[in-house]
Amino acid sequence: MGNLFRGELIRLAAMDAEKMSKAWEHWNRDALFRRLLDNEPPTLWSARKIQQWIEKELERGDQRFSFSIYPLEGERLIGFVELNVTNWQHGNAWVGIGIGNREDWGKGYGTDAMRLVLRYAFDELGLYRVTLGVFSYNQRAIRSYQKAGFVVEGRERGALSRDGERSDMLVMGILRPEWEAQQGAMYKAAGGRDEDRN
Ligand SMILES: CC(C)(COP(=O)(O)OP(=O)(O)OC[C@H]1O[C@@H](n2cnc3c(N)ncnc32)[C@H](O)[C@@H]1OP(=O)(O)O)[C@@H](O)C(=O)NCCC(=O)NCCS
């Protein structure tokens, strides 16, 4: 049995509100990061205010699974990923992810973290589907999500207005059988035989 919290490039760690708030205070200074992440006006909150907000979010214990992202080597906090179970009965969750510094984008960290969280969602929590929202101008994110196995399921046309242009909000999702098929394909591509999998 592999380590649930270790990928090929990154590891998932506990959400430490103090460490995360200091990182967020820094990441927030890049308005592009916030414009890729959500549809709120970018804000410049103090680390203290961010910490209070994170602590409040963490109180929503049994439906929210929040992780910090670190590269396999070292203690540099590079991002977060968060699974929010919206309905246990039907096995549904939403996921959100962010790698804070531009220098860390496009290096495979986000896809690796997403794959770990999907494994956690399907294998550990027994969920059936994971959904996310992404803006049409965030092509890097869309590509990363496709690599992790998500497909585009819907499009809210013109949902965003930024710099005088309207953009769409895409809804992407992945189902447990799709994820399982992907695991099987990856195992075979690595030279394994189906009958040896456990
Ligand atoms: C979205 C995010 C999590 C993706 O993680 P990442 O580590 O940067 O992504 P990866 O390196 O794993 O994969 C990115 C893929 O997009 C491709 N890509 C990069 N820029 C691209 C662009 N402008 N257009 C299309 N594809 C692009 C990369 O080449 C790579 O694909 P490849 O492996 O086939 O070459 C990360 O970039 C991030 O957090 N960005 C800022 C905040 C954000 O957008 N959050 C998500 C909100 S929905």
The ligand as an ORCA input file, in Angstrom:
! r2SCAN-3c Opt
* xyz 0 1
  C      -3.876     25.456    -12.037
  C      -2.676     24.875    -11.361
  C      -3.086     24.186    -10.045
  C      -2.055     23.795    -12.267
  O      -0.920     23.286    -11.644
  P       0.479     23.293    -12.435
  O       1.462     22.633    -11.555
  O       0.790     24.673    -12.877
  O       0.099     22.418    -13.701
  P       0.945     21.260    -14.399
  O       2.356     21.708    -14.592
  O       0.739     20.005    -13.620
  O       0.188     21.114    -15.783
  C      -0.020     22.250    -16.598
  C      -0.238     21.819    -18.037
  O      -0.758     22.931    -18.755
  C       0.107     23.244    -19.835
  N       0.055     24.695    -19.991
  C       0.763     25.642    -19.352
  N       0.399     26.846    -19.776
  C      -0.577     26.658    -20.690
  C      -1.351     27.531    -21.502
  N      -1.215     28.847    -21.420
  N      -2.262     26.978    -22.359
  C      -2.417     25.630    -22.418
  N      -1.700     24.762    -21.681
  C      -0.796     25.280    -20.823
  C       1.454     22.709    -19.424
  O       2.283     22.517    -20.566
  C       1.037     21.412    -18.754
  O       0.640     20.428    -19.682
  P       1.657     19.283    -20.229
  O       2.165     18.561    -19.031
  O       0.795     18.453    -21.112
  O       2.751     19.996    -20.959
  C      -1.596     25.982    -11.049
  O      -1.060     26.459    -12.282
  C      -2.164     27.153    -10.260
  O      -2.478     27.003     -9.098
  N      -2.296     28.325    -10.899
  C      -2.738     29.541    -10.214
  C      -4.099     29.460     -9.511
  C      -5.112     28.670    -10.312
  O      -5.235     28.821    -11.513
  N      -5.852     27.811     -9.604
  C      -6.882     26.984    -10.212
  C      -8.179     27.686    -10.261
  S      -9.449     26.712    -11.038
*
